[in-house]
C-alpha cells in the first residue's frame, strides 16, 4: 500500500463515496469498498463505518485483487 495523504480533497471524497459490499459477504464479517476520484480505492469495516479507512493507490489495489484471485491470502 502506497501512502495517500488525507487531504481535504480525499476527506470530502470519502463523505460522498459510493460504498459497496460484496453480495457474497456475511452479515457480520464485511468490508466496504469505494472508488475515489483521485484514482484511489478506499476500504472500511462495514460494522464501523465511522472508523478508520484504508486507502490504496491503483497499483496497490490491483495487486491486492490479483493476489486474492490467485489464492495468495487463503488461510488453508
C-alpha positions, 0 to 999 in steps of 0.5 A: 500500500502506497501512502495517500495523504488525507487531504481535504480533497480525499476527506470530502471524497470519502463523505460522498463515496459510493460504498459497496459490499460484496453480495457474497459477504456475511452479515457480520464479517464485511468490508466496504469498498469505494472508488475515489476520484483521485484514482484511489480505492478506499476500504472500511469495516462495514460494522464501523463505518465511522472508523478508520479507512484504508486507502490504496493507490491503483497499483496497490489495489490491483495487486491486492485483487490479483493476489486474492484471485490467485489464492495468495491470502487463503488461510488453508 
